[in-house]
Amino acid sequence: MKLSVIGCGYLGAVHAAAMASIGHEVIGIDIDPQRVDALSRAEAPFFEPGLPELLRAGVESGALAFTTDISRAAGASVHFVGVGTPQQQSGHAADLTDVNTAFESLLPHLRPGDVVAGKSTVPVGTAAVLAERVATTGATLVWNPEFLREGWAVKDTIDPDRLVVGVPGGPDGERAADMLRQVFHPAVAKATPFIVTDYATAELVKVSANAFLATKISFINAMAEIAEVTGADVTLLAEAIGHDKRIGRPFLGSGIGFGGGCLPKDIRAFAARAEELGRGESVNFLREVDAINLRRRDRAVQLVVDGLGGSVHGKKVTILGAAFKPHSDDVRDSPALDAAVRLHGLGAEVVVTDPQALQNARRMHPQLTYVADRDTALRDADAVLLVTEWDEYRRELSPEHAASLTRGRVVVDGRNAYDSAAWRAAGWTYFGMGRP
């Protein structure tokens, strides 16, 4: 099939390359000329494992192309819209400016029988409004939320754990759902769950999934707060309750909390939309989820201060990690950079290292010092704060080797990733998050 992908940021670029890899002819469209030029050269404008190879194969075969000219979307059977929905500057609600602009630009190029598949994370009720505009062209709108994990986005697109498609009622909706089955033919052939819903349910699936994950993370971090005043070990607590199949172990990793471009802004937008719908009380707990998450950042900073005797002024603190999670260069709402900026504000000499995210971090916070090499960054540090659990910090850095480089022996484990006994045995003062 011939497909168009409107918006070639993180979501769109991965989706376009993945769709080309499974046999479709894909035109990716974006308003940023530099991004389009990079993608046209098969250069990924961000770090995502497996994406460069897909881009290269698609561009070289001719199955994948990129342009700023939206008129080239004409002739595609299915048009995916995956532009961003950032948090409004004046509040917590989602900013739909880019979504509305993308749809307005696409409308003149739609034909009767086309399918427009929205993939952006939007407030519930958005699709119903957009569907009326799409219907004036004879095309049909569906809502097909994405469930990508940064670092595994290629796999999650080609081999998803489920596919959700929100459609209108009647024959148009049935036909549109069938076209989406054809688009995702490899996954459908593997009997991947293909869930057909109404618009509102499809929109809620995405935001409720993110809200649940955020809640689970903040729950175990709330338990970490209790553990810190009782002497309990939250890592053993998580292991014990995680064996309960009704609870499960994933996302019960206590630490400095979540960040990134999805969970924080999505739970805030969800709460804001619930208020608009007159049901704010239904998701009041999400405000506490957000508050717990931010308190863990405060706690990590305080542990560094406590470890250095009550003041970090003039002390060198090395931050291991800048991205909000490993296998990504995304620094949006990164706990690592938040902690780094706070420590810098307290007078510390802050050095940040990361395998992939330094360029993005430097653009966002140029006042910090960035060092690419891990060992150079550790040299003469008075304290070390692990925030992003890349393998080269978590598995490949021994406490003995770290001690041979640093001046001080204070380590704050913001992800509870280290063997506390091993670090203490090597002479370190070890602080975990909710650990004795």
Secondary structure, 3 states (H helix, E strand, C coil): CEEEEECCCHHHHHHHHHHHHCCCEEEEECCCHHHHHHHHCCCCCCCCCCHHHHHHHHHHHCCEEEECCHHHHCCCCEEEECCCCCECCCCCCECCHHHHHHHHHHHHHCCCCCEEEECCCCCCCHHHHHHHHHHCCCCEEEECCCCCCCCCHHHHHHCCCCEEEECCCCHHHHHHHHHHHHHCHHHHHCCCCEEEECHHHHHHHHHHHHHHHHHHHHHHHHHHHHHHHHCCCHHHHHHHHHCCCCCCCCCCCCCCCCCCCCHHHHHHHHHHHHHHCCCHHHHCHHHHHHHHHHHHHHHHHHHHHHHCCCCCCCCEEEEECCCCCCCCCCCCCCHHHHHHHHHHHCCCEEEEECCCCHHHHHHHCCCCEECCCHHHHHCCCCEEEECCCCHHHHCCCCHHHHHCCCCCCEEEECCCCCCHHHHHHCCCEEECCCCC
